[in-house]
C-alpha cells in the first residue's frame, strides 16, 4: 500500500496545471503592461521631439522679429521698404486693434457713463497712453490722464468734426524714438454724439509692436495636429502672446514655469485638468542678445495617443488571451501526456508486482499440490470406498451415513478445485487456439447448468444469434472463464432469479452478455472486483473473476462489468472475430 500511495503522489495533479496557468497569466499580464508602458513612453518621446522642433522654430522667429524691431526703433522715420516684408500688415493690425478698442470704450460709455477710474483701468488694459472724449465740436469733455498730447487737437479731429470721415489714424511714418512723438487714432462715436481719441507715446507704440510681432510669429507658423495652444510670456510671467487673444495680459506662474525660465533646456509635464482631460505641456525659455527675456509654452492634447493606446491595449489583451489559451493548451497536453506516461508506469509497476506475486504463488501452489494433492486423493478414494462398502444396514443410519460421506467428498472436491485455481493463476498457460463456434459453447454451458439452476430456483434464459461467426479460441480455457462468471451470477441469487445469456455480432467482435438479477455490487467495490483474492463471499477465494479476466484478455478480448445494487449485475465479454489480437502465450 505504501508503494501504491507513492506512485499516486507522483501523478501530475490538476493543481499544478492551475498553478502553471496562473504563472503564465501573470507573466503575460506583466509583459503586456510593460509593453503598453514602453509604447506610451515612446509616443510621449516622439511628442517631446516634435515639441522641441516647434519650440526652436518659435524661438528663431521671435528672435528675428525682435532684431527687426530693434532695427526699426533706430530709424529716423517710419517703416522702410526693406523691412516691409517682415512687418507687412503689422501696423495695420495695430490700427485695427486700437480702432476696436475705441469702439469698445464707446459702447461701455454709452451703456454706463465711464468714470476717471474706469478710464484709467482701460488705459492699462489696452496698453495705451491716454483716452480722450470730445463733444461733436471737438471740445474736450473728459479723459485720462489730463490732455498732454497735441495742445490743440482740432486740426487732428477736423475731418471727424466735419464728418468727412468716421475714423482718423495717425500711426505711420513716424520714428519710434525721441520725445514728443505721439501716435493717435480717433473715431466718431456710434453709441453717442462726439469723438473718442486714443493716444500712445513712442514707448507704448514700441510695446504694441513687440506684442503684435510675437503674436504674429506664433500665428504665422500655424497649428499642428494635436496642439491646443501656444503661449509666450515675459520674464514676469505675463502673457504677451497667445493663440487665445483673450488671455493676453494675464499672468500665469507655477513651479514648472519658474524652473523653465531659469533653464535653457525644455521641460515637460502632463497636466491633469479634469478626470477625463489631460494636457501634455512643454515650456522653454528664450533669450535675446544673451539675456533671458521670457518663455514659450506649448500645450498638446494626448487624446490621439490615448486613442492609439486603447487600441494597443485591446490588441495586447487579445494577445494575452490568445497566448494564454495556447499556453494552457500546451500545458494541458503536457499534463495529459505526463499522466498517461505515469499511468503506464503505474501499470508496469503493477504488472511487475503481479508477476512477482504470481511467481511466489506458483512456488507455493507447486508445493501445495505436491504436499496436499496426493493425500487428498487418498482421502477421497477412502471416503468413496467407505461410502460404497461400509454403509450401515439400518435405513435411518444409512441415510445419515451417506449424507456425511457425501458432505466430506464435496469438501474434498472444493479443496481440490481451490488448488486447481491456484495452479491456473500462478503458472504460465498456453492457449490452444482454433476456430470454434461461441454459440455452440454457450449452448453446452446452458445444458450443463440447467439442473443446478433448477435446484436453486434460477431460470436460465438464452438469446443466442444462430449466425454467430467462428472465433479463434481455446475452448477449454474459455469454458473455464464462462463457468466462473456464470457461477458468480448464480451464487449472487440466493433467493432464486434469472440468469440471462445473450450473444450477437457487434462490428468485428462477438459480444456475449451474462446478466443476473442478484443483489448487485456496490459502487465502492466495483474497482476492486478484478483484484486477486478480493471476494464478498463467505467461502470465496477471490480468484474466479480474475482468472476469467485473464483468459479473456489472453484471447485479445475485453471483459466489462456493470452492476446496480438491488437490480443485478451484467458482465459483457467482447471477443475479436479475426483472432489477430489473440495471444497464444500469456504469463
Secondary structure, DSSP 8 states (H G I E B T S, - for coil): -HHHHHHHHTS--HHHHHHHHHHHHHHHHHHHHHHHHHHHHHHHHHHHHHHHHHHHHHHHHHHHHHHHHHHHHT-SSS--GGGHHHHTTHHHHHHHHHHHHHHHHHHHHHHS---HHHHHHHHHHTT-SEEEEE-TTS-EEEEES---S-S-THHHHHHHHTTS-SEEEE-SS--SSSTT-EEEEEEE-SSSSSEEEEEEEHHHHHHHHHHHHHHHHHHHH---TTEEEEEEEETT-BEEEESSGGGTT-B---HHHHHHHH-SS-EEEEEE-SSS-EEEEEEEEEEETTEEEEEEEEEE-THHHHHHHHHHHHHHHHHHHHHHHHHHHHHHHHHHHHHHHHHHHHHHHHHHHHHHHHHHHHHHHHHHIIIIIHHHHHHHHHHHHHHHH---SSHHHHHHHHHHHHHHHHHHHHHHHHHHHHHHHHS-EE---EEEEHHHHHHHHHHHHHHHHHHTTEEEEEEE-TT--EEEE-HHHHHHHHHHHHHHHHHT-TT-EEEEEEEEEETTEEEEEEEE-S----HHHHTTTTSTT---SSS--S-HHHHHHHHHHHTT-EEEEEEETTTEEEEEEEEESS-TT--SEE-
